[in-house]
Amino acid sequence: MSLLRVDGLEAGYGLLKAVRAVSFECAQGEVLALVGANGAGKTTLLRCIAGVHAASAGRVVFDGADIGSLRAPRRVGLGIAMVPEGRRLFTAMSVEDNLRVAALRARKGPWNLESVLEAFPQLKPKLKAAAGTLSGGQQQATAIARALMTNPRLLLLDEISLGLSPIAVDQVYESLRGLIDAGTTVVLVEQDLTRALAVATQVICMLEGRVALQGRREELQRQAIMDAYFGLGREARGAA
């Protein structure tokens, strides 16, 4: 049984429809990469899964249960954690306090202050520093570590490389690779196609709110993904 299933999901902002009849499944331990240009609907879809934006139609099913009526805090309690675009840290608080605040909503599990610092060792010397004084890469590491403190079964990551230097992106993805190797289930929104394809087991390319292409990573040719990304040959389903 899939850990996450999305059936015919639709969502928008007033008259603007941002997500149109999107359906997919994600199994335990998979990494699903949502790719597409700005405005494709990726972030709105992620927010609907997290419960911070209401869907207008369709279902979000988590571990066999329809969670469409549950607000975001209840979904966190079930094991869904989101790292939003822009990180949204408590900038005046220390790194340690940012992490400990998240622990107040924690499920039982392996993630605690000690274990997240093992996953993100670059944060150890910064524990007492205000989160707002950190570099972009350190802030992103803090945001992911904060999400892990809730002991999620499903980790939603929105544009984790946005605005970071190449070196900082390398560090964040190196830590992310460790989480993936440990079996963490991830839905990743990423505009950097190379980064996304390097970690994904499944790929969905969105265009104008719809799924333009989806499939297992090993079954999709990069050119087919690029064509779907830019809306070229919308019916393409390239196979390796």
C-alpha positions as CSV (number, residue, x, y, z in Angstrom):
1,M,0.0,0.0,0.0
2,S,1.2,3.5,-0.8
3,L,2.2,5.8,2.0
4,L,0.8,8.8,0.1
5,R,-1.9,8.8,-2.5
6,V,-3.3,11.9,-4.2
7,D,-6.5,11.5,-6.2
8,G,-7.8,14.1,-8.6
9,L,-6.6,17.0,-6.5
10,E,-7.6,20.5,-7.4
11,A,-6.7,23.8,-5.7
12,G,-6.4,27.4,-6.4
13,Y,-6.5,31.0,-5.3
14,G,-9.9,32.6,-6.0
15,L,-10.6,32.3,-9.7
16,L,-7.0,31.1,-10.4
17,K,-6.7,27.3,-10.5
18,A,-3.2,26.3,-9.6
19,V,-3.6,22.5,-9.4
20,R,-5.8,20.7,-11.9
21,A,-6.8,17.0,-11.4
22,V,-3.4,15.8,-10.1
23,S,-3.1,12.1,-9.1
24,F,-0.1,10.1,-8.0
25,E,1.1,7.6,-5.4
26,C,4.3,7.5,-3.4
27,A,5.4,4.3,-1.5
28,Q,7.3,4.2,1.7
29,G,11.0,5.0,1.2
30,E,10.5,6.6,-2.3
31,V,11.7,10.0,-3.4
32,L,9.2,11.8,-5.6
33,A,10.5,14.8,-7.4
34,L,8.0,17.4,-8.5
35,V,9.6,19.5,-11.3
36,G,8.4,22.2,-13.5
37,A,8.7,25.9,-14.2
38,N,7.6,28.8,-12.0
39,G,3.8,28.8,-11.7
40,A,3.4,25.2,-12.6
41,G,1.5,24.4,-9.3
42,K,4.2,22.5,-7.5
43,T,4.2,24.5,-4.3
44,T,0.4,24.7,-4.1
45,L,0.3,20.9,-4.4
46,L,2.8,20.5,-1.6
47,R,0.9,22.9,0.6
48,C,-2.3,20.9,0.0
49,I,-0.6,17.7,1.1
50,A,0.7,19.5,4.2
51,G,-2.7,20.9,5.0
52,V,-1.8,24.6,4.9
53,H,-3.8,25.2,1.7
54,A,-7.3,23.8,1.2
55,A,-8.0,21.7,-1.9
56,S,-11.2,22.4,-3.8
57,A,-11.6,18.8,-5.0
58,G,-10.0,15.4,-4.8
59,R,-8.4,13.5,-2.0
60,V,-5.2,13.2,0.0
61,V,-4.8,9.7,1.4
62,F,-2.0,9.1,3.9
63,D,-1.3,5.5,5.1
64,G,-4.7,4.5,3.9
65,A,-6.7,7.3,5.6
66,D,-8.3,10.2,3.9
67,I,-6.8,13.3,5.6
68,G,-8.5,16.0,3.5
69,S,-10.5,17.3,6.5
70,L,-7.4,17.5,8.9
71,R,-5.7,20.8,9.5
72,A,-1.9,21.0,9.3
73,P,-1.1,20.4,13.0
74,R,-3.1,17.1,12.9
75,R,-1.1,16.1,9.8
76,V,2.1,16.8,11.6
77,G,0.9,14.5,14.3
78,L,0.3,11.7,11.8
79,G,3.9,12.1,10.4
80,I,3.8,14.7,7.7
81,A,6.4,17.5,7.9
82,M,7.1,20.3,5.4
83,V,10.1,22.5,4.8
84,P,8.6,25.6,3.1
85,E,10.2,27.7,0.4
86,G,12.1,30.5,2.2
87,R,12.7,28.3,5.3
88,R,10.4,30.3,7.7
89,L,12.7,30.0,10.7
90,F,12.2,32.0,13.9
91,T,15.2,34.2,13.1
92,A,15.5,35.9,16.5
93,M,15.7,32.5,18.2
94,S,18.7,30.3,18.5
95,V,19.2,27.3,16.2
96,E,18.7,25.0,19.2
97,D,15.4,26.7,20.2
98,N,14.1,26.4,16.6
99,L,14.7,22.7,16.8
100,R,13.3,22.3,20.3
101,V,10.1,24.2,19.4
102,A,9.5,21.6,16.6
103,A,10.0,18.8,19.2
104,L,6.9,19.9,21.0
105,R,4.9,18.4,18.2
106,A,7.1,15.3,17.8
107,R,5.9,11.8,17.3
108,K,7.8,9.0,18.9
109,G,10.8,8.1,16.7
110,P,14.5,8.2,16.1
111,W,14.9,11.9,15.5
112,N,16.0,14.1,18.4
113,L,18.5,16.9,19.0
114,E,21.4,14.5,19.0
115,S,20.4,12.6,15.9
116,V,19.6,15.6,13.8
117,L,23.0,17.1,14.7
118,E,24.6,13.9,13.5
119,A,22.8,14.3,10.2
120,F,23.6,18.0,10.0
121,P,27.0,18.4,11.7
122,Q,27.4,21.9,10.3
123,L,24.8,23.0,12.9
124,K,26.7,21.8,16.0
125,P,28.9,25.0,16.3
126,K,25.9,27.2,15.6
127,L,23.4,25.9,18.2
128,K,23.5,29.1,20.3
129,A,23.5,31.4,17.3
130,A,20.4,33.3,16.2
131,A,18.9,31.5,13.2
132,G,18.8,34.9,11.3
133,T,22.6,35.2,11.5
134,L,23.3,32.0,9.7
135,S,24.3,31.6,6.1
136,G,21.7,30.5,3.6
137,G,22.9,26.9,3.6
138,Q,23.0,26.7,7.4
139,Q,19.5,28.1,7.5
140,Q,18.3,25.5,5.1
141,A,20.0,22.8,7.1
142,T,18.2,24.1,10.2
143,A,14.8,24.1,8.4
144,I,15.2,20.5,7.4
145,A,16.5,19.5,10.8
146,R,13.5,21.3,12.4
147,A,11.2,19.2,10.3
148,L,13.0,16.0,11.3
149,M,12.5,16.8,15.0
150,T,8.8,16.0,14.5
151,N,9.8,12.4,13.5
152,P,8.0,12.5,10.1
153,R,7.1,9.6,8.0
154,L,6.8,11.9,5.0
155,L,9.1,14.8,4.4
156,L,7.9,17.6,2.0
157,L,10.7,19.8,0.7
158,D,10.0,23.0,-1.2
159,E,12.8,24.5,-3.3
160,I,15.6,23.6,-0.9
161,S,18.3,24.8,-3.3
162,L,16.7,28.2,-4.1
163,G,19.0,31.2,-3.5
164,L,21.9,29.1,-2.2
165,S,25.4,29.0,-3.5
166,P,26.6,25.9,-5.3
167,I,28.7,24.9,-2.3
168,A,25.8,25.3,0.1
169,V,23.5,23.3,-2.2
170,D,26.1,20.5,-2.3
171,Q,26.1,20.4,1.5
172,V,22.4,20.4,1.8
173,Y,22.0,17.6,-0.7
174,E,24.8,15.6,0.9
175,S,22.8,15.6,4.1
176,L,19.6,14.9,2.2
177,R,21.3,11.8,0.6
178,G,21.9,10.4,4.1
179,L,18.2,10.8,5.0
180,I,17.2,9.1,1.8
181,D,19.6,6.3,2.3
182,A,18.0,5.8,5.7
183,G,14.7,5.2,4.1
184,T,13.0,8.6,4.6
185,T,10.0,9.1,2.2
186,V,10.4,12.5,0.4
187,V,8.4,14.6,-1.9
188,L,10.8,17.2,-3.3
189,V,9.9,20.3,-5.2
190,E,12.9,21.4,-7.2
191,Q,13.6,23.6,-10.2
192,D,17.1,22.3,-10.6
193,L,16.4,19.3,-12.8
194,T,19.9,17.8,-12.4
195,R,19.7,17.8,-8.6
196,A,16.1,16.4,-8.6
197,L,16.9,13.5,-11.0
198,A,20.0,12.6,-9.0
199,V,17.9,11.6,-5.9
200,A,14.5,10.8,-7.3
201,T,13.0,7.3,-7.7
202,Q,9.9,8.8,-9.3
203,V,9.4,12.0,-11.3
204,I,6.3,14.2,-12.0
205,C,6.7,17.1,-14.3
206,M,3.9,19.7,-13.9
207,L,2.8,22.3,-16.4
208,E,0.1,24.9,-15.8
209,G,-1.3,23.0,-12.8
210,R,-1.5,19.6,-14.6
211,V,0.8,16.5,-14.7
212,A,2.6,16.8,-18.0
213,L,4.7,13.7,-17.5
214,Q,5.2,11.1,-14.8
215,G,7.0,7.8,-14.3
216,R,9.9,6.0,-12.6
217,R,13.2,7.8,-13.0
218,E,14.8,4.9,-14.8
219,E,12.0,4.8,-17.3
220,L,12.2,8.5,-18.3
221,Q,14.6,10.1,-20.8
222,R,15.9,13.4,-19.7
223,Q,14.9,14.9,-23.1
224,A,11.3,13.8,-22.5
225,I,11.3,15.5,-19.1
226,M,12.8,18.7,-20.6
227,D,10.1,18.7,-23.3
228,A,7.4,18.3,-20.6
229,Y,9.0,21.0,-18.5
230,F,8.7,23.5,-21.3
231,G,5.4,22.3,-22.7
232,L,6.9,20.8,-25.8
233,G,5.2,17.6,-27.0
234,R,2.8,17.5,-24.1
235,E,1.8,13.9,-24.9
236,A,5.3,12.6,-24.7
237,R,6.0,9.7,-22.3
238,G,9.6,9.1,-23.2
239,A,11.1,5.8,-22.1
240,A,14.7,4.8,-21.6
